[in-house]
Amino acid sequence: MFAHLSALVGGILTSGWAGSLGCFIGPLIIWMIKKDTMPFVDDQGKEALNFNITVGLIFLALLLLSIFTLGIGLIIAIPAWIVIGIAWLVLTIIAGIKANNGETYRYPLTLRLIK
């Protein structure tokens, strides 16, 4: 549960100066500390980490789109950031609740970069 919800805390604490970087630091730390001793935390920590890396990559791609189109891409990027941000919040809360109940949770549309 903490691996999922630490992304929320990291996102809130660093939203002004580090953006989505803070969203995967928490899951990374929890996964690195507990991956060898707790198989459930290993699984869910990787899941939370992969999801937050995926969201961070999408946000970065939208930022690059905005920069390379000299701001015209903001027409697409701003609504996408809002929708993805709300989806990130909702899915992270759902994952935290499921993990608290001892159920595994798989985020939809997530790149499985860490196996």
N, C-alpha and C positions, 0 to 999 in steps of 0.2 A: 504494500500500500504506500509506504513512504517513497519508494522509487517513482511511483506515478505522481504523487502529490508534491514531491520535492520540485518537480518541474514547474508547478504552479507558483510555489514560493520563489524559486529562482527567477521566473518570469516577472513576478510582481516586484521583487527587489531590484532587478537589473533593467527593467523596461526602459528607463530613461537614458541609460548610458551604454548598455551592452546588448540590448535587444534580445534576440533568441539565443545568444550565447549562454545566458543564465539558465535557459530552459533545459539544457542537457548536462549541465555540470552536476546538479543534484542526483539525477539518475545514474550518472557515471560514477560518482563517489560511492553511492550505496551499492551499486553492482560490483564495483571493484573490491569493496570491503567484505561483502557477504557471499560472493559467487561460489567460493569453494566450500563453504560450510552449510549453505541452505539452497537446495536445488530449486525450490519455488521462487526464491528471491533472484536466483540466477536467471531463471526463465523470464520473470516479469521485469527484472531490471534491464535485460537485453531488449525486451519489447518496448519499455518506456524510452530507453535510449534511442532505439531505431526510429520510433515515432517522432521524437523531438528533433533528431537529426534530419529526418525527412521534412518536417515542417520548416526547420531552419534553412534547408536547401531551397525550398519553394519560395520562402521570403527573400532569400538572396537572389534567386532568379528573377523575381518580380522587381527587385531593386535595380538589378542590372538592366532589365528591360526599360525601366524608367530612365536610367542614366543614358543608355545608348540611343534612345529615341528623343533625347533632349527634353524630357518631361511629358511628351505625348503619351507615353506608355502608362502614365499615372491614371489615365482614363480606365485602363484595365486593372492596374495594380491596386489602387485604393479600394475599390469594391472587393477585389479578391482578398486583400489583406483582412478586411473586415469579416468576410465569410469564413476564411480559414482560421482567423483568430477565435471566432465564436465556436467553430467546430473543434478547434484544439482544446478550448476550455471545457466544453461539454464532454468530449471523448476522454479527456484526462480525469474528470470527475467520475465518469462511469467506470473507468479502469480502476481508479482508487477504491471505489465501492465494491467492485467485483473482487479485487485482490483482498480486501478486508474480509470478505466472505469466504476466502480460500478458493475462489474460482479463477482459472486462468482466463486472461482476456487478450484478444488479438485485435489490434487497431486495424481499421480498414485502410486500404491504399497506402501501406507503409513499405518502404524499401527495407529489406532485411539485410542490412549491411554488416551487422555483428551477429555471428552465428553461435 
